[in-house]
């Protein structure tokens, strides 16, 4: 079971809402798609941990649907703070694996003895994320029937990143109950939002943040200063689930 983790594509059609997404981001995403198609074996699943769009117009999501169309495997995605739930569901919904009905864009996929739960952590109009009681109730219900090897996909990291500036823009509601809900067994938590790859052993859990092909930051440990952009090479991780429950993480560099 091979899972590719992408995040923060920040694709746009007219202009970059953040003003930061690289002008050739659609070409870079085409290269990532080509790289995924070149893998042997190919990933069984692609997960995207939010900010698929930079502004979230219907045209943006049509572009995303078009760029991802060559991928034959299921794609699972959660929204980020730069996505728009309605447009994302309307334009991309049929392409997204395990997308649940309701006002949040949660999703669930069970494949190859692995459970993947996509948790919508967005607060509309704010960069920070939140897990309200309704979302945490959903998570608790879904975990009751989850495989021992379970991945949680969410845009906002529930753990601190060691960079105080960014941590203020992370999850601001629900961490305590989230931790209590997931603590029954170790989970693998895949996030985005920070635009810099990062791994953490968090309690009994493994957490990972994927980098962004659109723009990345220098994250200086402990710094309270606003991070500056970095030209560090982009790579995305492949999580290779083994029969004994262990997971190898390979990095794919896309130049
Ligand atoms: Fe982002």
Boltz pocket constraint, residues with backbone or C-beta under 6 A from the ligand:
constraints:
  - pocket:
      binder: B
      contacts: [[A, 8], [A, 10], [A, 50], [A, 51], [A, 80], [A, 82], [A, 193], [A, 194], [A, 195], [A, 212]]
      max_distance: 6.0
